């Protein structure tokens, strides 16, 4: 039997794996573009985790995770356009 939120979990795990791979590439190539992509994928992963908590009726944990994701999103977007 599949977990009801398996699709969201797959997106979360996939984005974390992509963060690791792209992060290694970003470190080797010293590319700011890959670093920003990596951080946005991390925001996606945190957003998926917040959704999973929300659907499992853990609203307090979901809210904290969502606020973390939004803070990181705003910070990365500010850094991207501040240059």
Number of C-alpha atoms within 10 A of each C-alpha: 3 6 7 10 13 11 11 16 17 13 15 22 14 13 21 19 15 16 22 13 12 19 20 15 15 19 12 9 10 12 12 12 10 18 19 18 17 23 19 19 21 22 24 19 24 23 21 25 21 24 21 21 18 17 12 11 11 13 15 12 15 22 15 12 21 21 15 15 22 16 13 17 18 11 12 18 14 11 11 12 7 7 5
